[in-house]
């Protein structure tokens, strides 16, 4: 992954979200060690303090836990925490924008729901 330095989103948040995605995709599993701030800094060509800030976000949210002298590890309930957070923030925000746009375009609720159902089924099929 390449971080977007032009994004409005700070680099440390992008690092945090990248780690979340790695956990959601089970590339990093429960109780498995995550990359150190220095490894992330080298991977993304960023300052180690920036990488540490991204890791600390996840530690503060109990997605990661620290083993003294060994590093940071993925918490048992990490996936559930991330899923809940993303549903309640990112997805809700996207749905809000979608509903707003639908209202401006005079798209009725049932038509909008059918569009969502159809695309959802299509994309689920594409992922298989």
FENURZI-V747275 format. One record per pair of residues at least 12 apart in sequence whose ideal C-beta (glycine too) atoms are under 8 Angstrom apart, sorted by the first residue. I is the first residue (numbers start at 0). J is the second residue. If there is no record, write none. Layout:
i->I j->J
i->I j->J
This chain:
i->0 j->17
i->0 j->43
i->1 j->43
i->2 j->14
i->2 j->17
i->2 j->43
i->2 j->45
i->10 j->43
i->10 j->45
i->10 j->49
i->10 j->53
i->11 j->49
i->11 j->50
i->11 j->52
i->11 j->53
i->11 j->56
i->12 j->53
i->12 j->56
i->13 j->53
i->14 j->39
i->14 j->43
i->14 j->45
i->14 j->49
i->14 j->50
i->14 j->52
i->14 j->53
i->14 j->54
i->15 j->53
i->15 j->54
i->15 j->56
i->15 j->57
i->17 j->53
i->18 j->33
i->18 j->34
i->18 j->53
i->18 j->54
i->18 j->57
i->18 j->63
i->19 j->57
i->19 j->62
i->19 j->81
i->19 j->85
i->22 j->62
i->22 j->73
i->22 j->77
i->22 j->78
i->22 j->81
i->23 j->78
i->23 j->81
i->23 j->82
i->27 j->73
i->28 j->73
i->29 j->73
i->29 j->74
i->29 j->75
i->29 j->77
i->29 j->78
i->30 j->72
i->30 j->73
i->30 j->75
i->31 j->72
i->31 j->73
i->32 j->69
i->32 j->70
i->32 j->71
i->32 j->72
i->33 j->54
i->33 j->63
i->33 j->70
i->33 j->71
i->33 j->72
i->33 j->73
i->35 j->70
i->35 j->71
i->36 j->48
i->36 j->50
i->36 j->51
i->36 j->54
i->37 j->50
i->39 j->53
i->39 j->54
i->54 j->71
i->57 j->71
i->58 j->71
i->60 j->80
i->60 j->84
i->61 j->74
i->61 j->76
i->61 j->80
i->62 j->74
i->62 j->77
i->62 j->80
i->62 j->81
i->63 j->77
i->97 j->111
i->98 j->111
